[in-house]
Amino acid sequence: MRVTFNISSGSEDPKQAVELREKFEALMVEYGLQGTTRGDEYSKRAIFNGSYRTEAKEE
């Protein structure tokens, strides 16, 4: 399985975007997915994107 997400706070409160990013990251761990979230939080906006997937099985 592969999960990707994008979060952009626009001109709204960037703290909410940070909270949502943290919840997404916790959910990915809960489902056993591995990956990364990248992005930045600024004073007036926040932008994050993440890409997670299940570990490839060896044959």
mmCIF file as Biopython writes it, N, C-alpha, C and O atoms, coordinates in Angstrom:
data_model
#
loop_
_atom_site.group_PDB
_atom_site.id
_atom_site.type_symbol
_atom_site.label_atom_id
_atom_site.label_alt_id
_atom_site.label_comp_id
_atom_site.label_asym_id
_atom_site.label_entity_id
_atom_site.label_seq_id
_atom_site.pdbx_PDB_ins_code
_atom_site.Cartn_x
_atom_site.Cartn_y
_atom_site.Cartn_z
_atom_site.occupancy
_atom_site.B_iso_or_equiv
_atom_site.auth_seq_id
_atom_site.auth_asym_id
_atom_site.pdbx_PDB_model_num
ATOM 1   N N  . MET A ? 1  ? 0.851  -1.173  0.000  1.0 0.0 1  A 1 
ATOM 2   C CA . MET A ? 1  ? 0.000  0.000   0.000  1.0 0.0 1  A 1 
ATOM 3   C C  . MET A ? 1  ? 0.893  1.231   0.000  1.0 0.0 1  A 1 
ATOM 4   O O  . MET A ? 1  ? 1.981  1.232   0.576  1.0 0.0 1  A 1 
ATOM 5   N N  . ARG A ? 2  ? 0.422  2.255   -0.643 1.0 0.0 2  A 1 
ATOM 6   C CA . ARG A ? 2  ? 1.147  3.528   -0.692 1.0 0.0 2  A 1 
ATOM 7   C C  . ARG A ? 2  ? 0.182  4.654   -0.336 1.0 0.0 2  A 1 
ATOM 8   O O  . ARG A ? 2  ? -0.948 4.691   -0.822 1.0 0.0 2  A 1 
ATOM 9   N N  . VAL A ? 3  ? 0.636  5.570   0.516  1.0 0.0 3  A 1 
ATOM 10  C CA . VAL A ? 3  ? -0.169 6.716   0.933  1.0 0.0 3  A 1 
ATOM 11  C C  . VAL A ? 3  ? 0.647  7.978   0.714  1.0 0.0 3  A 1 
ATOM 12  O O  . VAL A ? 3  ? 1.795  8.065   1.150  1.0 0.0 3  A 1 
ATOM 13  N N  . THR A ? 4  ? 0.057  8.955   0.040  1.0 0.0 4  A 1 
ATOM 14  C CA . THR A ? 4  ? 0.696  10.262  -0.116 1.0 0.0 4  A 1 
ATOM 15  C C  . THR A ? 4  ? -0.297 11.326  0.335  1.0 0.0 4  A 1 
ATOM 16  O O  . THR A ? 4  ? -1.509 11.164  0.192  1.0 0.0 4  A 1 
ATOM 17  N N  . PHE A ? 5  ? 0.231  12.410  0.879  1.0 0.0 5  A 1 
ATOM 18  C CA . PHE A ? 5  ? -0.645 13.497  1.297  1.0 0.0 5  A 1 
ATOM 19  C C  . PHE A ? 5  ? 0.051  14.837  1.164  1.0 0.0 5  A 1 
ATOM 20  O O  . PHE A ? 5  ? 1.277  14.932  1.225  1.0 0.0 5  A 1 
ATOM 21  N N  . ASN A ? 6  ? -0.757 15.868  0.981  1.0 0.0 6  A 1 
ATOM 22  C CA . ASN A ? 6  ? -0.298 17.259  0.918  1.0 0.0 6  A 1 
ATOM 23  C C  . ASN A ? 6  ? -1.161 18.074  1.865  1.0 0.0 6  A 1 
ATOM 24  O O  . ASN A ? 6  ? -2.385 17.943  1.878  1.0 0.0 6  A 1 
ATOM 25  N N  . ILE A ? 7  ? -0.510 18.915  2.656  1.0 0.0 7  A 1 
ATOM 26  C CA . ILE A ? 7  ? -1.215 19.803  3.576  1.0 0.0 7  A 1 
ATOM 27  C C  . ILE A ? 7  ? -0.718 21.213  3.316  1.0 0.0 7  A 1 
ATOM 28  O O  . ILE A ? 7  ? 0.488  21.461  3.326  1.0 0.0 7  A 1 
ATOM 29  N N  . SER A ? 8  ? -1.626 22.126  3.087  1.0 0.0 8  A 1 
ATOM 30  C CA . SER A ? 8  ? -1.276 23.533  2.897  1.0 0.0 8  A 1 
ATOM 31  C C  . SER A ? 8  ? -2.269 24.371  3.686  1.0 0.0 8  A 1 
ATOM 32  O O  . SER A ? 8  ? -3.475 24.306  3.449  1.0 0.0 8  A 1 
ATOM 33  N N  . SER A ? 9  ? -1.757 25.158  4.627  1.0 0.0 9  A 1 
ATOM 34  C CA . SER A ? 9  ? -2.656 25.945  5.469  1.0 0.0 9  A 1 
ATOM 35  C C  . SER A ? 9  ? -3.169 27.186  4.771  1.0 0.0 9  A 1 
ATOM 36  O O  . SER A ? 9  ? -4.121 27.803  5.248  1.0 0.0 9  A 1 
ATOM 37  N N  . GLY A ? 10 ? -2.570 27.573  3.654  1.0 0.0 10 A 1 
ATOM 38  C CA . GLY A ? 10 ? -2.966 28.821  3.014  1.0 0.0 10 A 1 
ATOM 39  C C  . GLY A ? 10 ? -2.756 29.964  3.989  1.0 0.0 10 A 1 
ATOM 40  O O  . GLY A ? 10 ? -1.750 29.998  4.696  1.0 0.0 10 A 1 
ATOM 41  N N  . SER A ? 11 ? -3.682 30.890  4.035  1.0 0.0 11 A 1 
ATOM 42  C CA . SER A ? 11 ? -3.545 32.014  4.965  1.0 0.0 11 A 1 
ATOM 43  C C  . SER A ? 11 ? -4.178 31.710  6.318  1.0 0.0 11 A 1 
ATOM 44  O O  . SER A ? 11 ? -4.204 32.567  7.202  1.0 0.0 11 A 1 
ATOM 45  N N  . GLU A ? 12 ? -4.688 30.488  6.481  1.0 0.0 12 A 1 
ATOM 46  C CA . GLU A ? 12 ? -5.290 30.096  7.747  1.0 0.0 12 A 1 
ATOM 47  C C  . GLU A ? 12 ? -4.196 29.777  8.764  1.0 0.0 12 A 1 
ATOM 48  O O  . GLU A ? 12 ? -3.008 29.876  8.455  1.0 0.0 12 A 1 
ATOM 49  N N  . ASP A ? 13 ? -4.592 29.402  9.956  1.0 0.0 13 A 1 
ATOM 50  C CA . ASP A ? 13 ? -3.666 29.128  11.049 1.0 0.0 13 A 1 
ATOM 51  C C  . ASP A ? 13 ? -2.715 27.974  10.715 1.0 0.0 13 A 1 
ATOM 52  O O  . ASP A ? 13 ? -3.167 26.841  10.552 1.0 0.0 13 A 1 
ATOM 53  N N  . PRO A ? 14 ? -1.405 28.241  10.608 1.0 0.0 14 A 1 
ATOM 54  C CA . PRO A ? 14 ? -0.464 27.167  10.291 1.0 0.0 14 A 1 
ATOM 55  C C  . PRO A ? 14 ? -0.348 26.126  11.401 1.0 0.0 14 A 1 
ATOM 56  O O  . PRO A ? 14 ? 0.067  24.996  11.140 1.0 0.0 14 A 1 
ATOM 57  N N  . LYS A ? 15 ? -0.703 26.480  12.623 1.0 0.0 15 A 1 
ATOM 58  C CA . LYS A ? 15 ? -0.628 25.523  13.738 1.0 0.0 15 A 1 
ATOM 59  C C  . LYS A ? 15 ? -1.565 24.341  13.502 1.0 0.0 15 A 1 
ATOM 60  O O  . LYS A ? 15 ? -1.250 23.217  13.893 1.0 0.0 15 A 1 
ATOM 61  N N  . GLN A ? 16 ? -2.706 24.581  12.870 1.0 0.0 16 A 1 
ATOM 62  C CA . GLN A ? 16 ? -3.624 23.487  12.560 1.0 0.0 16 A 1 
ATOM 63  C C  . GLN A ? 16 ? -2.998 22.530  11.555 1.0 0.0 16 A 1 
ATOM 64  O O  . GLN A ? 16 ? -3.186 21.317  11.654 1.0 0.0 16 A 1 
ATOM 65  N N  . ALA A ? 17 ? -2.264 23.057  10.598 1.0 0.0 17 A 1 
ATOM 66  C CA . ALA A ? 17 ? -1.590 22.208  9.611  1.0 0.0 17 A 1 
ATOM 67  C C  . ALA A ? 17 ? -0.531 21.351  10.294 1.0 0.0 17 A 1 
ATOM 68  O O  . ALA A ? 17 ? -0.349 20.186  9.939  1.0 0.0 17 A 1 
ATOM 69  N N  . VAL A ? 18 ? 0.164  21.921  11.266 1.0 0.0 18 A 1 
ATOM 70  C CA . VAL A ? 18 ? 1.180  21.167  12.009 1.0 0.0 18 A 1 
ATOM 71  C C  . VAL A ? 18 ? 0.512  20.045  12.803 1.0 0.0 18 A 1 
ATOM 72  O O  . VAL A ? 18 ? 1.004  18.916  12.812 1.0 0.0 18 A 1 
ATOM 73  N N  . GLU A ? 19 ? -0.597 20.342  13.464 1.0 0.0 19 A 1 
ATOM 74  C CA . GLU A ? 19 ? -1.333 19.317  14.210 1.0 0.0 19 A 1 
ATOM 75  C C  . GLU A ? 19 ? -1.792 18.194  13.291 1.0 0.0 19 A 1 
ATOM 76  O O  . GLU A ? 19 ? -1.679 17.019  13.640 1.0 0.0 19 A 1 
ATOM 77  N N  . LEU A ? 20 ? -2.306 18.547  12.127 1.0 0.0 20 A 1 
ATOM 78  C CA . LEU A ? 20 ? -2.766 17.544  11.175 1.0 0.0 20 A 1 
ATOM 79  C C  . LEU A ? 20 ? -1.605 16.687  10.676 1.0 0.0 20 A 1 
ATOM 80  O O  . LEU A ? 20 ? -1.742 15.470  10.543 1.0 0.0 20 A 1 
ATOM 81  N N  . ARG A ? 21 ? -0.467 17.313  10.399 1.0 0.0 21 A 1 
ATOM 82  C CA . ARG A ? 21 ? 0.717  16.562  9.977  1.0 0.0 21 A 1 
ATOM 83  C C  . ARG A ? 21 ? 1.104  15.539  11.037 1.0 0.0 21 A 1 
ATOM 84  O O  . ARG A ? 21 ? 1.400  14.389  10.713 1.0 0.0 21 A 1 
ATOM 85  N N  . GLU A ? 22 ? 1.105  15.952  12.303 1.0 0.0 22 A 1 
ATOM 86  C CA . GLU A ? 22 ? 1.467  15.041  13.388 1.0 0.0 22 A 1 
ATOM 87  C C  . GLU A ? 22 ? 0.490  13.872  13.482 1.0 0.0 22 A 1 
ATOM 88  O O  . GLU A ? 22 ? 0.899  12.743  13.749 1.0 0.0 22 A 1 
ATOM 89  N N  . LYS A ? 23 ? -0.788 14.134  13.266 1.0 0.0 23 A 1 
ATOM 90  C CA . LYS A ? 23 ? -1.792 13.068  13.298 1.0 0.0 23 A 1 
ATOM 91  C C  . LYS A ? 23 ? -1.606 12.105  12.132 1.0 0.0 23 A 1 
ATOM 92  O O  . LYS A ? 23 ? -1.720 10.892  12.312 1.0 0.0 23 A 1 
ATOM 93  N N  . PHE A ? 24 ? -1.322 12.626  10.940 1.0 0.0 24 A 1 
ATOM 94  C CA . PHE A ? 24 ? -1.047 11.765  9.785  1.0 0.0 24 A 1 
ATOM 95  C C  . PHE A ? 24 ? 0.170  10.881  10.048 1.0 0.0 24 A 1 
ATOM 96  O O  . PHE A ? 24 ? 0.140  9.684   9.763  1.0 0.0 24 A 1 
ATOM 97  N N  . GLU A ? 25 ? 1.237  11.463  10.590 1.0 0.0 25 A 1 
ATOM 98  C CA . GLU A ? 25 ? 2.450  10.688  10.862 1.0 0.0 25 A 1 
ATOM 99  C C  . GLU A ? 25 ? 2.170  9.568   11.859 1.0 0.0 25 A 1 
ATOM 100 O O  . GLU A ? 25 ? 2.647  8.448   11.676 1.0 0.0 25 A 1 
ATOM 101 N N  . ALA A ? 26 ? 1.404  9.853   12.909 1.0 0.0 26 A 1 
ATOM 102 C CA . ALA A ? 26 ? 1.058  8.830   13.893 1.0 0.0 26 A 1 
ATOM 103 C C  . ALA A ? 26 ? 0.215  7.724   13.262 1.0 0.0 26 A 1 
ATOM 104 O O  . ALA A ? 26 ? 0.400  6.547   13.570 1.0 0.0 26 A 1 
ATOM 105 N N  . LEU A ? 27 ? -0.700 8.099   12.387 1.0 0.0 27 A 1 
ATOM 106 C CA . LEU A ? 27 ? -1.543 7.121   11.710 1.0 0.0 27 A 1 
ATOM 107 C C  . LEU A ? 27 ? -0.713 6.214   10.794 1.0 0.0 27 A 1 
ATOM 108 O O  . LEU A ? 27 ? -0.969 5.012   10.713 1.0 0.0 27 A 1 
ATOM 109 N N  . MET A ? 28 ? 0.260  6.775   10.119 1.0 0.0 28 A 1 
ATOM 110 C CA . MET A ? 28 ? 1.118  5.975   9.247  1.0 0.0 28 A 1 
ATOM 111 C C  . MET A ? 28 ? 1.878  4.930   10.067 1.0 0.0 28 A 1 
ATOM 112 O O  . MET A ? 28 ? 1.997  3.777   9.651  1.0 0.0 28 A 1 
ATOM 113 N N  . VAL A ? 29 ? 2.388  5.332   11.226 1.0 0.0 29 A 1 
ATOM 114 C CA . VAL A ? 29 ? 3.093  4.399   12.106 1.0 0.0 29 A 1 
ATOM 115 C C  . VAL A ? 29 ? 2.137  3.317   12.597 1.0 0.0 29 A 1 
ATOM 116 O O  . VAL A ? 29 ? 2.493  2.139   12.637 1.0 0.0 29 A 1 
ATOM 117 N N  . GLU A ? 30 ? 0.934  3.714   12.968 1.0 0.0 30 A 1 
ATOM 118 C CA . GLU A ? 30 ? -0.067 2.766   13.460 1.0 0.0 30 A 1 
ATOM 119 C C  . GLU A ? 30 ? -0.348 1.674   12.430 1.0 0.0 30 A 1 
ATOM 120 O O  . GLU A ? 30 ? -0.568 0.520   12.800 1.0 0.0 30 A 1 
ATOM 121 N N  . TYR A ? 31 ? -0.343 2.021   11.154 1.0 0.0 31 A 1 
ATOM 122 C CA . TYR A ? 31 ? -0.596 1.053   10.087 1.0 0.0 31 A 1 
ATOM 123 C C  . TYR A ? 31 ? 0.675  0.370   9.577  1.0 0.0 31 A 1 
ATOM 124 O O  . TYR A ? 31 ? 0.626  -0.399  8.618  1.0 0.0 31 A 1 
ATOM 125 N N  . GLY A ? 32 ? 1.802  0.650   10.216 1.0 0.0 32 A 1 
ATOM 126 C CA . GLY A ? 32 ? 3.045  -0.010  9.847  1.0 0.0 32 A 1 
ATOM 127 C C  . GLY A ? 32 ? 3.658  0.488   8.555  1.0 0.0 32 A 1 
ATOM 128 O O  . GLY A ? 32 ? 4.439  -0.225  7.925  1.0 0.0 32 A 1 
ATOM 129 N N  . LEU A ? 33 ? 3.319  1.697   8.152  1.0 0.0 33 A 1 
ATOM 130 C CA . LEU A ? 33 ? 3.867  2.266   6.921  1.0 0.0 33 A 1 
ATOM 131 C C  . LEU A ? 33 ? 5.153  3.025   7.234  1.0 0.0 33 A 1 
ATOM 132 O O  . LEU A ? 33 ? 5.308  3.602   8.310  1.0 0.0 33 A 1 
ATOM 133 N N  . GLN A ? 34 ? 6.059  3.011   6.282  1.0 0.0 34 A 1 
ATOM 134 C CA . GLN A ? 34 ? 7.330  3.713   6.434  1.0 0.0 34 A 1 
ATOM 135 C C  . GLN A ? 34 ? 7.434  4.801   5.386  1.0 0.0 34 A 1 
ATOM 136 O O  . GLN A ? 34 ? 6.977  4.638   4.255  1.0 0.0 34 A 1 
ATOM 137 N N  . GLY A ? 35 ? 8.042  5.916   5.772  1.0 0.0 35 A 1 
ATOM 138 C CA . GLY A ? 35 ? 8.201  7.002   4.817  1.0 0.0 35 A 1 
ATOM 139 C C  . GLY A ? 35 ? 8.638  8.280   5.493  1.0 0.0 35 A 1 
ATOM 140 O O  . GLY A ? 35 ? 9.180  8.266   6.598  1.0 0.0 35 A 1 
ATOM 141 N N  . THR A ? 36 ? 8.392  9.391   4.808  1.0 0.0 36 A 1 
ATOM 142 C CA . THR A ? 36 ? 8.819  10.686  5.325  1.0 0.0 36 A 1 
ATOM 143 C C  . THR A ? 36 ? 7.764  11.751  5.054  1.0 0.0 36 A 1 
ATOM 144 O O  . THR A ? 36 ? 6.943  11.641  4.143  1.0 0.0 36 A 1 
ATOM 145 N N  . THR A ? 37 ? 7.825  12.779  5.880  1.0 0.0 37 A 1 
ATOM 146 C CA . THR A ? 37 ? 7.033  13.985  5.669  1.0 0.0 37 A 1 
ATOM 147 C C  . THR A ? 37 ? 8.017  15.137  5.571  1.0 0.0 37 A 1 
ATOM 148 O O  . THR A ? 37 ? 8.915  15.269  6.402  1.0 0.0 37 A 1 
ATOM 149 N N  . ARG A ? 38 ? 7.850  15.955  4.570  1.0 0.0 38 A 1 
ATOM 150 C CA . ARG A ? 38 ? 8.727  17.112  4.375  1.0 0.0 38 A 1 
ATOM 151 C C  . ARG A ? 38 ? 7.888  18.372  4.325  1.0 0.0 38 A 1 
ATOM 152 O O  . ARG A ? 38 ? 6.688  18.323  4.053  1.0 0.0 38 A 1 
ATOM 153 N N  . GLY A ? 39 ? 8.523  19.494  4.590  1.0 0.0 39 A 1 
ATOM 154 C CA . GLY A ? 39 ? 7.823  20.763  4.503  1.0 0.0 39 A 1 
ATOM 155 C C  . GLY A ? 39 ? 8.304  21.737  5.549  1.0 0.0 39 A 1 
ATOM 156 O O  . GLY A ? 39 ? 9.265  21.475  6.272  1.0 0.0 39 A 1 
ATOM 157 N N  . ASP A ? 40 ? 7.626  22.861  5.620  1.0 0.0 40 A 1 
ATOM 158 C CA . ASP A ? 40 ? 8.021  23.931  6.527  1.0 0.0 40 A 1 
ATOM 159 C C  . ASP A ? 40 ? 6.807  24.634  7.094  1.0 0.0 40 A 1 
ATOM 160 O O  . ASP A ? 40 ? 5.731  24.665  6.496  1.0 0.0 40 A 1 
ATOM 161 N N  . GLU A ? 41 ? 7.022  25.200  8.282  1.0 0.0 41 A 1 
ATOM 162 C CA . GLU A ? 41 ? 6.013  26.044  8.914  1.0 0.0 41 A 1 
ATOM 163 C C  . GLU A ? 41 ? 6.558  27.464  8.953  1.0 0.0 41 A 1 
ATOM 164 O O  . GLU A ? 41 ? 7.669  27.703  9.426  1.0 0.0 41 A 1 
ATOM 165 N N  . TYR A ? 42 ? 5.775  28.385  8.458  1.0 0.0 42 A 1 
ATOM 166 C CA . TYR A ? 42 ? 6.138  29.801  8.474  1.0 0.0 42 A 1 
ATOM 167 C C  . TYR A ? 42 ? 5.162  30.532  9.386  1.0 0.0 42 A 1 
ATOM 168 O O  . TYR A ? 42 ? 4.220  29.928  9.899  1.0 0.0 42 A 1 
ATOM 169 N N  . SER A ? 43 ? 5.378  31.814  9.589  1.0 0.0 43 A 1 
ATOM 170 C CA . SER A ? 43 ? 4.496  32.573  10.487 1.0 0.0 43 A 1 
ATOM 171 C C  . SER A ? 43 ? 3.063  32.656  9.969  1.0 0.0 43 A 1 
ATOM 172 O O  . SER A ? 43 ? 2.126  32.712  10.765 1.0 0.0 43 A 1 
ATOM 173 N N  . LYS A ? 44 ? 2.878  32.666  8.651  1.0 0.0 44 A 1 
ATOM 174 C CA . LYS A ? 44 ? 1.527  32.817  8.102  1.0 0.0 44 A 1 
ATOM 175 C C  . LYS A ? 44 ? 1.044  31.636  7.278  1.0 0.0 44 A 1 
ATOM 176 O O  . LYS A ? 44 ? -0.067 31.669  6.750  1.0 0.0 44 A 1 
ATOM 177 N N  . ARG A ? 45 ? 1.860  30.590  7.156  1.0 0.0 45 A 1 
ATOM 178 C CA . ARG A ? 45 ? 1.414  29.421  6.401  1.0 0.0 45 A 1 
ATOM 179 C C  . ARG A ? 45 ? 2.296  28.226  6.719  1.0 0.0 45 A 1 
ATOM 180 O O  . ARG A ? 45 ? 3.393  28.370  7.260  1.0 0.0 45 A 1 
ATOM 181 N N  . ALA A ? 46 ? 1.808  27.066  6.380  1.0 0.0 46 A 1 
ATOM 182 C CA . ALA A ? 46 ? 2.566  25.829  6.537  1.0 0.0 46 A 1 
ATOM 183 C C  . ALA A ? 46 ? 2.267  24.938  5.341  1.0 0.0 46 A 1 
ATOM 184 O O  . ALA A ? 46 ? 1.137  24.880  4.857  1.0 0.0 46 A 1 
ATOM 185 N N  . ILE A ? 47 ? 3.287  24.255  4.879  1.0 0.0 47 A 1 
ATOM 186 C CA . ILE A ? 47 ? 3.149  23.360  3.727  1.0 0.0 47 A 1 
ATOM 187 C C  . ILE A ? 47 ? 3.899  22.068  4.049  1.0 0.0 47 A 1 
ATOM 188 O O  . ILE A ? 47 ? 5.072  22.100  4.423  1.0 0.0 47 A 1 
ATOM 189 N N  . PHE A ? 48 ? 3.218  20.939  3.903  1.0 0.0 48 A 1 
ATOM 190 C CA . PHE A ? 48 ? 3.833  19.639  4.152  1.0 0.0 48 A 1 
ATOM 191 C C  . PHE A ? 48 ? 3.383  18.658  3.081  1.0 0.0 48 A 1 
ATOM 192 O O  . PHE A ? 48 ? 2.275  18.765  2.556  1.0 0.0 48 A 1 
ATOM 193 N N  . ASN A ? 49 ? 4.244  17.703  2.760  1.0 0.0 49 A 1 
ATOM 194 C CA . ASN A ? 49 ? 3.836  16.582  1.918  1.0 0.0 49 A 1 
ATOM 195 C C  . ASN A ? 49 ? 4.504  15.332  2.448  1.0 0.0 49 A 1 
ATOM 196 O O  . ASN A ? 49 ? 5.636  15.364  2.930  1.0 0.0 49 A 1 
ATOM 197 N N  . GLY A ? 50 ? 3.789  14.246  2.351  1.0 0.0 50 A 1 
ATOM 198 C CA . GLY A ? 50 ? 4.297  12.990  2.875  1.0 0.0 50 A 1 
ATOM 199 C C  . GLY A ? 50 ? 4.087  11.860  1.893  1.0 0.0 50 A 1 
ATOM 200 O O  . GLY A ? 50 ? 3.161  11.868  1.081  1.0 0.0 50 A 1 
ATOM 201 N N  . SER A ? 51 ? 4.968  10.895  1.993  1.0 0.0 51 A 1 
ATOM 202 C CA . SER A ? 51 ? 4.874  9.699   1.166  1.0 0.0 51 A 1 
ATOM 203 C C  . SER A ? 51 ? 5.252  8.501   2.039  1.0 0.0 51 A 1 
ATOM 204 O O  . SER A ? 51 ? 6.359  8.432   2.572  1.0 0.0 51 A 1 
ATOM 205 N N  . TYR A ? 52 ? 4.331  7.578   2.173  1.0 0.0 52 A 1 
ATOM 206 C CA . TYR A ? 52 ? 4.529  6.405   3.024  1.0 0.0 52 A 1 
ATOM 207 C C  . TYR A ? 52 ? 4.091  5.164   2.270  1.0 0.0 52 A 1 
ATOM 208 O O  . TYR A ? 52 ? 3.239  5.230   1.384  1.0 0.0 52 A 1 
ATOM 209 N N  . ARG A ? 53 ? 4.682  4.027   2.632  1.0 0.0 53 A 1 
ATOM 210 C CA . ARG A ? 53 ? 4.283  2.770   2.004  1.0 0.0 53 A 1 
ATOM 211 C C  . ARG A ? 53 ? 4.657  1.605   2.894  1.0 0.0 53 A 1 
ATOM 212 O O  . ARG A ? 53 ? 5.444  1.737   3.831  1.0 0.0 53 A 1 
ATOM 213 N N  . THR A ? 54 ? 4.073  0.457   2.577  1.0 0.0 54 A 1 
ATOM 214 C CA . THR A ? 54 ? 4.439  -0.751  3.296  1.0 0.0 54 A 1 
ATOM 215 C C  . THR A ? 54 ? 5.815  -1.174  2.818  1.0 0.0 54 A 1 
ATOM 216 O O  . THR A ? 54 ? 6.220  -0.888  1.691  1.0 0.0 54 A 1 
ATOM 217 N N  . GLU A ? 55 ? 6.506  -1.844  3.680  1.0 0.0 55 A 1 
ATOM 218 C CA . GLU A ? 55 ? 7.842  -2.307  3.333  1.0 0.0 55 A 1 
ATOM 219 C C  . GLU A ? 55 ? 7.738  -3.372  2.247  1.0 0.0 55 A 1 
ATOM 220 O O  . GLU A ? 55 ? 6.874  -4.247  2.306  1.0 0.0 55 A 1 
ATOM 221 N N  . ALA A ? 56 ? 8.615  -3.294  1.267  1.0 0.0 56 A 1 
ATOM 222 C CA . ALA A ? 56 ? 8.608  -4.274  0.177  1.0 0.0 56 A 1 
ATOM 223 C C  . ALA A ? 56 ? 8.970  -5.647  0.729  1.0 0.0 56 A 1 
ATOM 224 O O  . ALA A ? 56 ? 9.924  -5.787  1.493  1.0 0.0 56 A 1 
ATOM 225 N N  . LYS A ? 57 ? 8.205  -6.648  0.339  1.0 0.0 57 A 1 
ATOM 226 C CA . LYS A ? 57 ? 8.467  -8.010  0.805  1.0 0.0 57 A 1 
ATOM 227 C C  . LYS A ? 57 ? 9.496  -8.671  -0.096 1.0 0.0 57 A 1 
ATOM 228 O O  . LYS A ? 57 ? 9.452  -8.559  -1.321 1.0 0.0 57 A 1 
ATOM 229 N N  . GLU A ? 58 ? 10.433 -9.370  0.559  1.0 0.0 58 A 1 
ATOM 230 C CA . GLU A ? 58 ? 11.452 -10.092 -0.212 1.0 0.0 58 A 1 
ATOM 231 C C  . GLU A ? 58 ? 10.859 -11.400 -0.703 1.0 0.0 58 A 1 
ATOM 232 O O  . GLU A ? 58 ? 10.060 -12.030 -0.012 1.0 0.0 58 A 1 
ATOM 233 N N  . GLU A ? 59 ? 11.253 -11.798 -1.892 1.0 0.0 59 A 1 
ATOM 234 C CA . GLU A ? 59 ? 10.727 -13.039 -2.469 1.0 0.0 59 A 1 
ATOM 235 C C  . GLU A ? 59 ? 11.741 -14.132 -2.381 1.0 0.0 59 A 1 
ATOM 236 O O  . GLU A ? 59 ? 11.479 -15.253 -2.817 1.0 0.0 59 A 1 
#
